[in-house]
Each structure stands twice: as structure tokens, then as C-alpha cells.
Amino acid sequence: MISTFEVMALAAPLKQVLNELEYTTPSPVQAQAIPFLLEGRDLLGCAQTGTGKTASFALPILNSIHNNPRALHPKRCRCLVLAPTRELAIQVGKSFSTYGQKIRFRQTLIYGGVGQTPQVSAMRPGVDVLVATPGRLLDLIEQRHVDLTAVEFLVLDEVDRMLDMGFLRDVKRILAILPQNKQSLFFSATLAPNIVELAKTFLRDPARVSITPEVTTAERIEQRLCFVDRGNKMYLLEQLLDEQAKAETSKLTIVFNRTKHGANKIAKALTAAGYESEAIHGNKSQAQREKALARFKQGLVPVLVATDVAARGVDVKDVGLVVNYDLPNEPEAYVHRIGRTGRAGANGMAVSFCAEDEIDFLRDIEKTIKNVIPRLSDHPWHSESLKQKYISGYKPPAVKQGGRSVQKGGRGNRRGGGFSNGNGSSRAHSA
Ligand code: AMP
């Protein structure tokens, strides 16, 4: 496997940037994917956020744009990246800007939840790279503000999430109007049968690259599980935050909660107890979320309380602690959540709370990660009776979430309404 960027057939300005960023060694997904992509192959990549996957596709695409410059055409793009959420779209756009800072190219973003006029104006002269969420992109295609007939590169990022959020139809509609002759890349954290099916239909003899998250996360992220009654969760959280404040690692903490309402409540309670915190979720405007994120990144607000969707694509390198205030009802979300810490080689800690009604979620998560999360019982709110219930195979009743009953395995909230934004909208890009 190629182990330096130096030997890769990347243009000099890209290598210079990598040097300046002090990316000395390609991450595994980069080492595997970039050579295939430079050859022009289609690719099916199994890798989650935090593995360096964005550079693995952005670098070869920027390389091609640099080596074959073309005049822009109104409303067209050469490269289309589809992302499930606007946070991820923004993050991917930033990565293109960073890696492409020394080459000439034009890019823009299209996503929902904000006015479309600036996006229409940005597309008018055409761009090299367009990063978009599916719903708004389709709106603009239908209004003839975007023309996809000249797409040379297609990237589907976080395909699993896109399908979870109910975007399959939108994605298929977009893929159907793209030209046949193009290089296509799918990235997904899991390769569930529906994703393999989609890949079979739309990829041509794809190279396959797989980075297993369990192995990479387990090395860098210490995981702990606390059995705790719901009513004691806030006390336990405060204790963890006190310990984190004294820790050697980063003080930045992300607290996850399934619902927006819950995230707000936690942030309010923390602030009232003297812990600076902010919530990010689908009810906040884009500007509010970006501001909260910026303040978090700068360390001005050390605790961010987030729902799963709002946290997608949040790329904060230096998160020392992730707390799962509740357990996600989708096991894959657990892997995504804890992947917020231990990024880019840093060490991180992920502590999950399990109350009585979450015991089944815990079993599903442990089945998925093929591991039993080490228990943390050395704290005043440890519930021995919950631990015993888990061991005895006790089955809790279904959990109420956002007014709906969620069954074990949590497929209940996958359809239509998006993922844990609970607002009943059929397009989850507003989450
Ligand atoms: P991603 O999986 O694309 O979200 O990237 C995760 C993080 O790793 C980002 O903060 C990147 O800036 C960083 N990163 C990506 N590739 C490398 C590399 N080869 N060396 C060091 N850091 C990297």
C-alpha cells in the first residue's frame, strides 16, 4: 500500500497544501482509495467520518480539475457531491476549499433551510464543484437553475445516512439525470444490502475500499457504559464534566440526545448549574447553529448538546469527551456519535448512559460493535438493579420518543420524518 503522499500522482499545488497542513501520512482510506480514483475507477468505499475520507475523494477530483481545466458553463458543474445534511455539505465544501487553496477552481453549496436566491446566483455562471443536499438540489433542478448534464464526477457521501433519512427516491431521481460517462464514488459507514443494491445499479466495476470503524475507533476511543436511572442522569453528567475540566485532554464535550426537546432541556439545566453549554438541533436556524459551532470550536462554550442529525459532519478535531445522555435507537448512530471524539489520532473518551427503557438499545449496539462496552460503576449514581436487569435478559417496554413509540432496533422513526428530528417533515435536510 502507498504510504506517502509524495509518491502519489497528485499535482504539485495539492502536495504543497498537504505539506502545509502537515498531513505526513495518508490515512488508510486515502492510501487505498486515491490510487484507484486517480486511475479513473468508480469506487465503493466503506468508511465513516473521521477516517479522512473527504480528502480521499477531494484530492483526486481537484487533481483532475487542475490537470484538465475547462471553461465554466452557466448552471453546470463538473463535480457533484451529494451529502445528507447541510452540516456535512458545509464541511465537505470547506475541505475542498482547504485542499484546493492553491489551484484555480470554483465551487458552491446548495442546501435547504435557507433562501435559494444566493444559491441560484452562485450557480448562474457555473462551478467546478457543487456540494448539495438532495432535496434543495432537486428543487433547483426543477426550476432550471441547475443543469447536471456536464457532471464528470459524482460523489455520494454518507449513503447509509442518506437512505436512513428517506432520501432514496430523491437520490435515484438525481442519479437518473446524470450523464452515463462519469466517475462515480459512493461512501458509506455500512454496506447494508440496499446500499450494495444501489451501488450495483449505478457503479461500473467499482474498486472496493473498506475501513472497519470498530478497529480504528477502539484504538483511540475509550468507551464506558453507565447504568443510571433517568432521574440521575444530570447529576452523573455534571460529575463527568467536572472530571473533564480537570483532565489533561481536550475539555470540549459533546452531549448527545435523541430529541431536540431533550437537547434543549439538557443545555438549559447545564447552564443553570453553571456549565456553559449550547444546543444544536433542527429547530435552530442555520446561522444560530454555525455560531454555536464556531463558539464551541474556539472553546468559548465547552459543552455542545446535539441531536444526531445536527451533529453530522461536525468536524471538531479536539473533542475530549462524548456523552451519550441517551442511547441511540439505531446501533450505527452509536458508532457515528463516539466517532466525534478520538479524531485525527487524538485520544478520546465516550461515556454512555443506559436507563431502564434503553436496555434493549444497549444490546443492539453491543451486537453491532461486536463488543461489550466496559462498565463504569464507580460513581454515586450507578444502578446495580439495572445492571442485573441487563444481565437477566429483561425486556423493557417500548420507549416513547417525540410522541411516537420506538421499538427495539429503532426502525420506527426511519420512515419519512427523517432521523430523530421528530418534526414530521418529509425532507430531513432541515434537521
Ligand atoms: P474526514 O474523515 O474527512 O472527516 O477527516 C477527519 C479529520 O482528519 C479532518 O479533520 C481532516 O482534516 C483530518 N485528516 C484527513 N486526512 C489526514 C491525514 N492524512 N493526516 C492528518 N489528518 C488528516
Residues whose N, C-alpha, C, O or C-beta is under 5 A from the ligand:
A	BS01	AMP	Y23 T24 T25 P26 S27 Q48 T49 G50 T51 G52 K53 T54 A55 A344
